Amino acid sequence: MSEKISPKMCAVCGISLDQVGGQWFHIRELVGKSDHVAVPVDYDPAQVRAMCDFCYLEIPRDDIWTVLAQDFQIPIIGTMSAGNWAACSTCVGYVRLGAWSALVDHAGGAYIRRNGGNPTEIKMWLTALYERLSKNLTGPPRKWQPGDEEVNG
């Protein structure tokens, strides 16, 4: 059984951080679009700026949803997705309906508008990622609850 890792947020901007290979980062750092390097500090639910794990838009505090998932290997890049995913109300609607291709279009479009990139490659990668996620769901999406931000290590 894997141990729980305390989630982190960035001391500079307050955005919740992701972890790959033991290092904490902003998702935007992966594509060179962050204006600063993540400075990890302990997660503070009262201060964190939640981001949707699908479209990467900021989620208002009263509209955070949790997509319940077990750990799985992320296709193409081979790292692990640890635990639950945060979602905005738009993206959780697609998840609830199982409308994965519509979610790819929505999240891929949002990503491309902010970061650029090859639309075909990005949508191909998101299709593989969401297909893998769909096979690792552990229950229906729910409104965020304390403890949902914990990740497995």
DASUL-V227708 format. One record per pair of residues at least 12 apart in sequence whose C-alpha atoms are under 7 Angstrom apart, sorted by the first residue. I is the first residue (numbers start at 1). GAP is how many residues later the second one is. D is the distance in Angstrom with one decimal. If there is no record, write none. Layout:
# DASUL-V227708
I/GAP/D + I/GAP/D
This chain:
# DASUL-V227708
2/150/6.0 + 2/151/5.6 + 3/149/5.8 + 3/150/5.3 + 4/146/6.7 + 4/147/5.8 + 4/148/4.6 + 4/149/5.7 + 5/145/6.6 + 5/146/5.6 + 5/147/5.8 + 5/148/5.7 + 6/144/6.1 + 6/145/7.0 + 7/35/6.6 + 7/36/5.5 + 7/142/6.6 + 7/143/5.7 + 7/144/6.5 + 8/32/5.6 + 8/33/5.4 + 8/34/4.8 + 8/35/4.5 + 9/31/5.5 + 9/32/5.6 + 9/33/6.3 + 9/34/5.1 + 9/39/6.6 + 10/28/5.5 + 10/29/4.9 + 10/30/4.9 + 10/31/6.1 + 11/28/5.4 + 11/29/6.2 + 11/30/5.9 + 12/27/6.5 + 14/33/6.6 + 14/34/5.0 + 14/35/5.4 + 15/33/5.8 + 15/34/4.7 + 15/35/6.1 + 15/36/7.0 + 16/32/6.3 + 16/33/6.5 + 16/34/6.0 + 20/59/6.6 + 24/16/6.6 + 25/13/5.3 + 26/12/6.1 + 33/82/6.7 + 52/34/5.3 + 52/35/4.5 + 52/36/5.5 + 53/32/5.9 + 53/33/5.4 + 53/34/5.9 + 54/33/6.6 + 54/37/6.7 + 54/53/5.7 + 55/52/4.2 + 55/55/5.9 + 55/56/6.5 + 59/29/5.7 + 63/25/6.5 + 63/26/6.5 + 64/22/6.7 + 64/23/6.1 + 64/24/5.8 + 64/79/6.2 + 64/80/5.5 + 65/21/5.8 + 65/22/5.0 + 65/23/6.1 + 65/24/6.9 + 65/27/6.9 + 65/76/6.8 + 65/77/5.7 + 65/78/4.4 + 65/79/4.8 + 66/18/6.5 + 66/19/5.8 + 66/20/4.9 + 66/21/6.0 + 66/75/5.5 + 66/76/5.4 + 66/77/5.9 + 66/78/5.2 + 66/82/6.9 + 67/17/5.7 + 67/18/5.0 + 67/19/6.2 + 67/20/6.8 + 67/73/7.0 + 67/74/4.5 + 67/75/6.8 + 68/16/4.8 + 68/17/6.7 + 68/69/5.7 + 68/70/5.4 + 68/71/5.6 + 68/72/6.7 + 68/73/6.1 + 69/14/5.4 + 69/15/4.8 + 69/67/5.5 + 69/68/4.3 + 69/69/5.0 + 70/12/6.9 + 70/13/5.0 + 70/14/6.9 + 70/66/5.6 + 70/67/6.4 + 70/68/6.4 + 71/12/5.1 + 72/64/7.0 + 74/55/6.2 + 75/53/6.3 + 75/54/6.0 + 82/69/5.5 + 82/70/5.3 + 82/71/7.0 + 83/68/5.2 + 83/69/5.9 + 84/64/6.7 + 91/12/6.5 + 96/45/6.9 + 100/30/6.7 + 104/19/6.1 + 104/22/6.0 + 104/23/6.2 + 108/14/6.5 + 108/15/5.8
